[in-house]
Amino acid sequence: MTEKDIEKALIRAVKSMGGISPKFVSPGLDGVPDRLVLLPMGRMAFVELKRPGQKMRPLQIRRKKQLESLGFRVFCIDSTEQIGGVLDAICSS
């Protein structure tokens, strides 16, 4: 399974919940997560996608901590099995 496969599964799952998951690109700010997950009722989080077993790079970890210190939720997904739990966590916030 590739990162792209996991990303496609996330996009489908978010869409099935009535949300969108646009690609997040921030010129001049490296290490930002791959996707925004925007769900009904104003639920939102950042999601970094990795291929199975791959970990976040040090810069990505620092960016995750920075976003979390501002009150945002940031998740790292490296398998399709994690998607449901992450979406449930976003909905419960």
Order of alpha helices (4+ residues) and beta strands (2+ residues): alpha-beta-beta-alpha-beta-alpha
